[in-house]
Amino acid sequence: MGEDMKWLEIGFTFVYLTVIWSIVIVESIKMNGLPDRERSIASLFRTAFLFLIAGDSVLLLTRVIAFNMGSLEYSPFFLGGDVHLAGIGNLATGITMTIFYLYVLEAWRRRYGRGIGPVYWGVIAVTIARFIFMTFPQNQWGNHEPPLDWSMYRNIFITVSGLAVATLILIDSARQSDRAFKYIAYMIFVSYISMWIFVANYPAVPWIGIMMIVKTLAYMAVAVISYRAFFVKKAG
C-alpha cells in the first residue's frame, strides 16, 4: 500500500469513527427521553454501534501505531516480536462486528413483536460457530494480513447471519410499511455486496479496496437512519 493510500485509509476511518461516536454519544444523552418501547429498541441499536466502533477504534489505533513505526508488520516488544499489532486490531473488529448483528437481530424481534423462532436460533448458532472458528490457529491473528482462504471462511459465517437479519427486517418492514427499517435492511445488503466484491478481487485488483469504503458508508447510513427513526422529532 502506497504512503498516500494508507493515510487516506486512516483519514477516512477517523471521519467514520468520529461520526458514529458522535451519534452514539448523542443517543446516550437523549435515551431517557424516549417512550419505554422505543427506548428498548433504540438502546439495542446504540449498543450495537458501541460494540462496532469499539472494535473499529482498536483497529484504527493499532494501524496508526504500526504505520508510524514503519509498517503493518510492527510488533511491540511485549508481543514478543511474533504478533503484529495490526493483527490484534483485525481480531477486535472481527469480534465486535459479530456481536453487532446479535443486537440488530434482537432489535428486529422487539420492533415487530416476534417470538424466538428457528431463524433467530439459527443466527445464534451461526454466531457461535463463527466464534469457535475464530479460535483456530489457522486464522493467524498474529499476522496483519491473515490467509485469504481463512478470511473468506470467517466471512461466510458473518454473511449468513447478517443477511438473515437483513432479510427478517426487510420482510417485516415491507409488511408494516416501516420505511426506516426497510432502508436499514437495504444498507446491510449493500455492505455485504461491497464486502464480497472486495474479497473476490483482492489482491488481484488493488483499487478494489474502494468497495470497503462503500461498505463503511453503508454502516454509517444504518447509524444515521436508526438515529433519525428514534431520536428526531416527527413533524405533526
C-alpha positions, 0 to 999 in steps of 0.5 A: 500500500502506497504512503498516500493510500494508507493515510487516506485509509486512516483519514477516512476511518477517523471521519467514520469513527468520529461520526458514529461516536458522535451519534452514539454519544448523542443517543446516550444523552437523549435515551431517557427521553424516549417512550419505554418501547422505543427506548428498548429498541433504540438502546439495542441499536446504540449498543450495537454501534458501541460494540462496532466502533469499539472494535473499529477504534482498536483497529484504527489505533493499532494501524496508526501505531504500526504505520508510524513505526514503519509498517503493518508488520510492527510488533511491540516488544511485549508481543514478543516480536511474533504478533503484529499489532495490526493483527490484534486490531483485525481480531477486535473488529472481527469480534465486535462486528459479530456481536453487532448483528446479535443486537440488530437481530434482537432489535428486529424481534422487539420492533415487530413483536416476534417470538424466538423462532428457528431463524433467530436460533439459527443466527445464534448458532451461526454466531457461535460457530463463527466464534469457535472458528475464530479460535483456530490457529489457522486464522493467524491473528498474529499476522496483519494480513491473515490467509485469504482462504481463512478470511473468506471462511470467517466471512461466510459465517458473518454473511449468513447471519447478517443477511438473515437479519437483513432479510427478517427486517426487510420482510417485516418492514415491507409488511408494516410499511416501516420505511426506516427499517426497510432502508436499514435492511437495504444498507446491510445488503449493500455492505455485504455486496461491497464486502464480497466484491472486495474479497473476490478481487483482492489482491488481484485488483488493488483499487478494489479496496474502494468497495470497503469504503462503500461498505463503511458508508453503508454502516454509517447510513444504518447509524444515521437512519436508526438515529433519525427513526428514534431520536428526531422529532416527527413533524405533526 
